[in-house]
């Protein structure tokens, strides 16, 4: 959360094709998210790179997937209730990645086809 905006842009935004970025502490504990839409206008204002911290743009995630705890039904309900397309995956408070609704549905369809054929 104390990372400067410029460092985040260099280390995360330029190397990713996502529009959502995790915010973690020094122990990789998940704290929240930053949306590309919230920082897009700031990306070209280099004066803010060293002055502004990521925590200024951080939001709580609309939902969190708890690895090893949430069932598929729970996960799908979280996607439905939040209207999100990407949700963070956390295990023991540590950030593990994002899961996308579309990838999840694709894998689910494949498994359904395997089981029914």
Rosetta silent file (secondary structure, phi, psi, omega in degrees, C-alpha in Angstrom):
SEQUENCE: XXXXXXXXXXXXXXXXXXXXXXXXXXXXXXXXXXXXXXXXXXXXXXXXXXXXXXXXXXXXXXXXXXXXXXXXXXXXXXXXXXXXXXXXXXXXXXXXXXXXXXXXXXXXXXXXXXXXX
SCORE:     score description
SCORE:     0.000 S_00000001
   1 L     0.000  -24.475 -179.953    0.000    0.000    0.000 S_00000001
   2 L   -88.035   -3.083  178.800    2.958    2.329    0.534 S_00000001
   3 L   -60.701  140.521  178.179    4.315    1.658   -2.952 S_00000001
   4 E   -76.052  151.736 -177.950    4.531    4.796   -5.042 S_00000001
   5 H   -55.577  -43.858 -178.841    2.308    5.119   -8.095 S_00000001
   6 H   -59.199  -41.374  179.453    5.293    5.224  -10.459 S_00000001
   7 H   -67.011  -39.835  177.907    6.660    1.930   -9.174 S_00000001
   8 H   -62.929  -44.042  179.744    3.259    0.273   -9.507 S_00000001
   9 H   -60.856  -42.783 -178.440    2.914    1.497  -13.073 S_00000001
  10 H   -69.910  -44.182 -172.952    6.376    0.197  -13.936 S_00000001
  11 H   -88.583  -23.900 -175.162    6.154   -3.149  -12.145 S_00000001
  12 H  -118.489  -57.125 -171.360    2.505   -4.089  -12.582 S_00000001
  13 H   -64.651  -45.839 -176.820    0.515   -2.086  -15.094 S_00000001
  14 L   -70.695  -19.020 -177.703    3.014   -2.114  -17.960 S_00000001
  15 L  -102.752    8.403 -174.526    3.606   -5.864  -17.587 S_00000001
  16 L  -128.899  153.587  173.465   -0.026   -6.916  -17.381 S_00000001
  17 L  -106.108   11.329  178.665   -3.024   -7.110  -19.660 S_00000001
  18 L   -88.279  166.292  175.798   -5.444   -6.906  -16.729 S_00000001
  19 L  -116.653   14.615  179.994   -7.388   -3.880  -15.568 S_00000001
  20 E  -139.301  136.461 -174.477   -7.348   -4.863  -11.895 S_00000001
  21 E  -132.053  138.217  179.790   -4.315   -5.081   -9.619 S_00000001
  22 E   -77.946  151.125  170.379   -3.887   -6.531   -6.134 S_00000001
  23 E  -116.363  123.288 -179.235   -2.570   -4.529   -3.213 S_00000001
  24 E  -127.612  160.219  175.595   -0.604   -6.613   -0.721 S_00000001
  25 L   -90.743 -173.442 -176.692    1.528   -5.849    2.302 S_00000001
  26 L   -65.110  -13.790  178.374    5.151   -6.871    2.819 S_00000001
  27 L  -103.370   11.498 -178.252    3.991  -10.374    3.829 S_00000001
  28 L    68.534   17.802  173.537    1.845  -10.821    0.677 S_00000001
  29 E   -72.787  134.192 -178.135   -1.356  -10.445    2.715 S_00000001
  30 E   -72.900  129.377 -179.235   -4.177   -9.266    0.490 S_00000001
  31 E  -113.843  -32.533 -177.382   -5.357   -5.732    1.308 S_00000001
  32 E   170.227 -162.442 -177.610   -7.460   -4.624   -1.655 S_00000001
  33 E  -133.514  157.580  169.985   -7.450   -3.777   -5.346 S_00000001
  34 E  -122.644  131.542  178.996   -6.600   -0.911   -7.658 S_00000001
  35 E   -97.099  137.912  179.309   -8.610   -0.531  -10.858 S_00000001
  36 H   -56.440  -38.298  179.711   -6.935    0.694  -14.027 S_00000001
  37 H   -58.629  -30.233 -178.436   -9.862    3.055  -14.617 S_00000001
  38 H   -78.580  -19.214 -178.542   -9.023    4.827  -11.342 S_00000001
  39 H  -117.061   -1.980 -175.670   -5.422    5.526  -12.294 S_00000001
  40 H   -54.887  -46.231 -178.690   -5.651    5.861  -16.078 S_00000001
  41 H   -67.900  -23.732 -178.015   -5.690    9.678  -16.012 S_00000001
  42 H   -85.339  -16.569 -174.311   -2.732    9.733  -13.609 S_00000001
  43 L   -60.024  -27.090 -176.653   -0.526    7.506  -15.725 S_00000001
  44 L  -103.161    8.389  177.391    0.684   10.429  -17.813 S_00000001
  45 L  -106.521   84.719 -174.122    1.236   12.806  -14.899 S_00000001
  46 H   -63.816  -18.184  178.013    4.797   11.921  -13.917 S_00000001
  47 H   -62.956  -28.306 -178.194    4.766   14.524  -11.144 S_00000001
  48 H   -85.016  -13.491 -174.095    2.533   12.183   -9.142 S_00000001
  49 L   -54.724  -42.857 -176.780    4.722    9.100   -9.601 S_00000001
  50 L   -98.955   -8.666 -176.903    6.850    9.724   -6.502 S_00000001
  51 L   -95.899  -27.646 -170.293    4.293   11.713   -4.510 S_00000001
  52 L  -107.967  134.748  177.853    1.290    9.415   -4.547 S_00000001
  53 E   -94.815  151.818  178.140    0.936    6.017   -2.858 S_00000001
  54 H   -56.513  -35.200 -177.505   -1.034    3.093   -4.214 S_00000001
  55 H   -59.579  -22.245  177.681   -3.164    3.111   -1.055 S_00000001
  56 H   -67.173  -20.251 -175.983   -4.748    6.372   -2.257 S_00000001
  57 H  -115.960    5.090 -176.218   -6.426    4.437   -5.081 S_00000001
  58 L   -78.274  140.423  174.592   -7.082    1.154   -3.280 S_00000001
  59 E  -122.599  159.517  167.800  -10.606   -0.264   -2.906 S_00000001
  60 L   -71.087  144.023  175.521  -11.924   -3.264   -1.057 S_00000001
  61 L   -67.207  145.364  179.966  -12.505   -6.158   -3.439 S_00000001
  62 L   -62.255  -30.912  175.153  -16.213   -6.673   -4.204 S_00000001
  63 L  -156.542  162.304  176.439  -15.772  -10.286   -3.038 S_00000001
  64 E  -129.844  135.396  175.438  -12.858  -12.563   -2.189 S_00000001
  65 E   -91.388  124.754  179.774  -12.496  -16.228   -3.131 S_00000001
  66 E   -98.601  106.357 -176.704  -11.103  -18.263   -0.236 S_00000001
  67 L   -60.132  130.196  178.616   -9.011  -21.089   -1.675 S_00000001
  68 L    82.962   -7.165 -179.269   -9.825  -24.468   -0.162 S_00000001
  69 L  -115.841  -51.475 -178.184  -12.860  -23.096    1.660 S_00000001
  70 L   -71.043  134.807  174.475  -15.291  -21.724   -0.939 S_00000001
  71 L   -83.114  167.372  177.536  -17.238  -24.289   -2.933 S_00000001
  72 H   -58.844  -39.770  178.669  -17.907  -23.870   -6.636 S_00000001
  73 H   -61.907  -43.877  178.888  -21.467  -22.876   -5.777 S_00000001
  74 H   -63.296  -43.325 -179.825  -20.213  -20.212   -3.353 S_00000001
  75 H   -61.266  -46.110 -179.795  -17.728  -18.899   -5.907 S_00000001
  76 H   -64.139  -36.893  176.395  -20.398  -18.601   -8.596 S_00000001
  77 H   -65.024  -38.099  178.394  -22.691  -16.797   -6.140 S_00000001
  78 H   -64.152  -41.611  175.889  -19.884  -14.358   -5.331 S_00000001
  79 H   -63.110  -45.145 -178.714  -19.444  -13.599   -9.025 S_00000001
  80 H   -64.275  -48.403 -176.767  -23.192  -13.190   -9.457 S_00000001
  81 H   -66.399  -32.690 -177.024  -23.720  -11.043   -6.368 S_00000001
  82 H   -91.448  -15.562 -173.775  -20.757   -8.773   -7.084 S_00000001
  83 L    58.868   21.290  179.872  -21.231   -8.531  -10.878 S_00000001
  84 L   -86.141  154.191  175.420  -17.437   -8.804  -11.042 S_00000001
  85 L  -104.164  -16.480  177.664  -15.563  -10.538  -13.845 S_00000001
  86 E  -138.305  133.262  177.908  -12.362  -11.030  -11.821 S_00000001
  87 E  -131.191  145.119  178.945  -12.038  -11.807   -8.128 S_00000001
  88 E   -74.222  146.489  176.552   -8.950  -12.231   -5.958 S_00000001
  89 E  -108.365  128.928 -175.804   -8.071  -15.640   -4.560 S_00000001
  90 E  -129.373  140.651  173.545   -6.758  -15.694   -0.993 S_00000001
  91 E  -135.765  123.843 -177.337   -5.486  -18.513    1.222 S_00000001
  92 L    53.230   42.353  178.701   -4.567  -17.824    4.837 S_00000001
  93 L    71.838   -5.583 -179.584   -4.858  -14.091    4.060 S_00000001
  94 E   -87.192  139.890  177.730   -2.148  -14.406    1.359 S_00000001
  95 E   -77.261  130.594  179.291   -2.890  -13.259   -2.180 S_00000001
  96 E  -114.015  -19.574 -179.943   -2.640  -16.085   -4.742 S_00000001
  97 E   148.220 -175.449  175.875   -4.018  -14.498   -7.895 S_00000001
  98 E  -108.926  150.055  172.050   -7.201  -13.549   -9.677 S_00000001
  99 E  -119.228  135.154 -179.315   -9.776  -15.902  -11.085 S_00000001
 100 E  -100.458  142.969 -179.785  -11.902  -14.779  -13.993 S_00000001
 101 H   -60.815  -41.864 -176.845  -15.544  -15.665  -14.323 S_00000001
 102 H   -66.373  -41.169  177.580  -15.177  -16.421  -18.035 S_00000001
 103 H   -65.887  -40.809  179.487  -12.270  -18.860  -17.528 S_00000001
 104 H   -61.168  -44.394  179.549  -14.101  -20.540  -14.694 S_00000001
 105 H   -66.917  -36.086  177.670  -17.207  -21.003  -16.838 S_00000001
 106 H   -63.081  -46.930  178.403  -15.118  -22.339  -19.730 S_00000001
 107 H   -63.724  -41.224  179.214  -13.498  -24.985  -17.511 S_00000001
 108 H   -60.898  -44.677  179.171  -16.881  -25.831  -15.986 S_00000001
 109 H   -61.426  -43.104  178.846  -18.422  -26.350  -19.440 S_00000001
 110 H   -60.604  -44.900  179.356  -15.547  -28.626  -20.473 S_00000001
 111 H   -63.793  -39.027  178.588  -15.944  -30.738  -17.346 S_00000001
 112 H   -62.888  -41.644  178.111  -19.691  -30.917  -17.888 S_00000001
 113 H   -64.429  -42.829  178.317  -19.137  -32.158  -21.439 S_00000001
 114 H   -59.762  -45.020 -175.967  -16.644  -34.775  -20.188 S_00000001
 115 H   -69.390  -36.329 -174.918  -19.040  -36.040  -17.539 S_00000001
 116 H   -89.408   -8.918 -179.247  -22.077  -36.188  -19.815 S_00000001
 117 L  -102.887    0.000    0.000  -20.409  -37.806  -22.830 S_00000001
